[in-house]
Every structure is written in C-alpha cells, then in structure tokens.
Amino acid sequence: MKIIAGLKAAVKSLSVEPKAESFRVAGKQIKCLHCENILFHKEKASLNSARSSLSNTEWFDHEACILVCANCSHIEWFFDDIVSEKNA
C-alpha cells in the first residue's frame, strides 16, 4: 500500500502547474481585463503566417509572450518578452 501511495504522490508532484506570478510592462502592473486579477501563467506563442508555414520557414517568425490569468484563464498578448516582478 505504501508503494501505491508513493506513486500517486510522485504523479501528483509532476502534474502541478508552475506558480502564478505578477508582471509589469512599461512600469505598470498587469491586471486581467476581465477579473482584475494580477497573477498569471507565462507562455510563448508562435506568430506564424500561412506563407511561412508553406515555405517551411516558421523559424523566422516572431514569438509572442502570452499571460494566462490564473483566476479566469483570460489571455493577454504581448509582442515582446516580459519579465515577472520578482525578476525585475
């Protein structure tokens, strides 16, 4: 029984999402436009065009930084990379 409990704990520890963080851009704290929460999960999104996909040059396209609200999952898009408040 202890082995099963240990395996369950290991699986749970692997599936935990990273902690939500707060971010600033241009000196202002980012707030969710929907619920006004200040905690987000940071992700990257590729800005591919149809032409680059057809010509196999997606590597040349830019990436956007997206913040997903930890409360309501609203997405905020930013063209340039942003840094969390704790790393600023």
C-alpha positions as a Markdown table, in Angstrom:
| # | Residue | x | y | z |
|---|---|---|---|---|
| 1 | Met | 0.0 | 0.0 | 0.0 |
| 2 | Lys | 2.9 | 2.4 | 0.7 |
| 3 | Ile | 4.2 | 1.9 | -2.8 |
| 4 | Ile | 0.9 | 2.9 | -4.4 |
| 5 | Ala | 0.7 | 6.0 | -2.1 |
| 6 | Gly | 4.2 | 6.9 | -3.1 |
| 7 | Leu | 3.5 | 6.5 | -6.8 |
| 8 | Lys | 0.3 | 8.7 | -6.5 |
| 9 | Ala | 2.4 | 11.4 | -4.7 |
| 10 | Ala | 5.0 | 11.2 | -7.4 |
| 11 | Val | 2.5 | 11.6 | -10.2 |
| 12 | Lys | 0.8 | 14.5 | -8.4 |
| 13 | Ser | 4.1 | 16.3 | -8.0 |
| 14 | Leu | 4.8 | 16.0 | -11.7 |
| 15 | Ser | 1.5 | 17.4 | -12.8 |
| 16 | Val | 1.5 | 20.5 | -10.6 |
| 17 | Glu | 1.4 | 23.7 | -12.6 |
| 18 | Pro | 4.1 | 26.3 | -12.0 |
| 19 | Lys | 3.1 | 29.1 | -9.6 |
| 20 | Ala | 1.4 | 32.1 | -11.0 |
| 21 | Glu | 3.3 | 35.3 | -11.0 |
| 22 | Ser | 2.7 | 39.1 | -11.3 |
| 23 | Phe | 4.2 | 41.1 | -14.2 |
| 24 | Arg | 4.9 | 44.7 | -15.1 |
| 25 | Val | 5.2 | 46.3 | -18.5 |
| 26 | Ala | 6.2 | 49.9 | -19.1 |
| 27 | Gly | 6.2 | 50.5 | -15.3 |
| 28 | Lys | 2.6 | 49.4 | -14.8 |
| 29 | Gln | 1.4 | 46.2 | -13.1 |
| 30 | Ile | -0.6 | 44.0 | -15.5 |
| 31 | Lys | -4.2 | 43.2 | -14.4 |
| 32 | Cys | -6.6 | 40.9 | -16.1 |
| 33 | Leu | -9.1 | 42.9 | -18.2 |
| 34 | His | -11.9 | 40.5 | -17.2 |
| 35 | Cys | -11.5 | 39.9 | -13.4 |
| 36 | Glu | -8.7 | 42.3 | -12.5 |
| 37 | Asn | -6.5 | 39.5 | -11.1 |
| 38 | Ile | -2.8 | 40.2 | -11.0 |
| 39 | Leu | -1.5 | 36.6 | -11.1 |
| 40 | Phe | -0.7 | 35.0 | -14.5 |
| 41 | His | 1.0 | 32.0 | -16.0 |
| 42 | Lys | 3.5 | 32.9 | -18.7 |
| 43 | Glu | 3.6 | 31.1 | -22.1 |
| 44 | Lys | 5.0 | 31.5 | -25.6 |
| 45 | Ala | 3.0 | 31.6 | -28.8 |
| 46 | Ser | 4.3 | 31.4 | -32.3 |
| 47 | Leu | 3.2 | 34.1 | -34.8 |
| 48 | Asn | 3.4 | 32.0 | -37.9 |
| 49 | Ser | 1.9 | 33.1 | -41.2 |
| 50 | Ala | 0.5 | 30.9 | -43.9 |
| 51 | Arg | 3.3 | 31.8 | -46.2 |
| 52 | Ser | 6.0 | 30.8 | -43.8 |
| 53 | Ser | 4.2 | 27.5 | -43.0 |
| 54 | Leu | 4.0 | 26.6 | -46.7 |
| 55 | Ser | 7.6 | 27.5 | -47.3 |
| 56 | Asn | 8.9 | 25.8 | -44.1 |
| 57 | Thr | 10.4 | 29.0 | -42.7 |
| 58 | Glu | 8.5 | 29.1 | -39.4 |
| 59 | Trp | 11.8 | 29.5 | -37.6 |
| 60 | Phe | 12.0 | 33.1 | -39.0 |
| 61 | Asp | 8.7 | 34.2 | -37.5 |
| 62 | His | 8.4 | 36.1 | -34.2 |
| 63 | Glu | 7.1 | 34.6 | -30.9 |
| 64 | Ala | 4.7 | 36.4 | -28.7 |
| 65 | Cys | 4.5 | 36.3 | -24.9 |
| 66 | Ile | 1.1 | 35.4 | -23.6 |
| 67 | Leu | -0.1 | 35.7 | -20.0 |
| 68 | Val | -2.9 | 33.4 | -18.9 |
| 69 | Cys | -4.9 | 34.7 | -15.9 |
| 70 | Ala | -4.6 | 32.2 | -13.0 |
| 71 | Asn | -8.2 | 33.1 | -12.0 |
| 72 | Cys | -10.4 | 33.2 | -15.1 |
| 73 | Ser | -8.0 | 32.0 | -17.9 |
| 74 | His | -8.3 | 35.2 | -19.9 |
| 75 | Ile | -5.3 | 35.6 | -22.3 |
| 76 | Glu | -3.2 | 38.8 | -22.6 |
| 77 | Trp | -0.8 | 39.0 | -25.6 |
| 78 | Phe | 2.5 | 40.9 | -25.7 |
| 79 | Phe | 4.8 | 41.2 | -28.7 |
| 80 | Asp | 8.0 | 41.3 | -26.7 |
| 81 | Asp | 9.1 | 39.1 | -23.9 |
| 82 | Ile | 8.2 | 40.3 | -20.4 |
| 83 | Val | 9.8 | 39.7 | -17.0 |
| 84 | Ser | 8.0 | 38.8 | -13.8 |
| 85 | Glu | 8.1 | 41.4 | -10.9 |
| 86 | Lys | 10.3 | 39.1 | -8.8 |
| 87 | Asn | 12.9 | 39.1 | -11.5 |
| 88 | Ala | 12.7 | 42.8 | -12.3 |
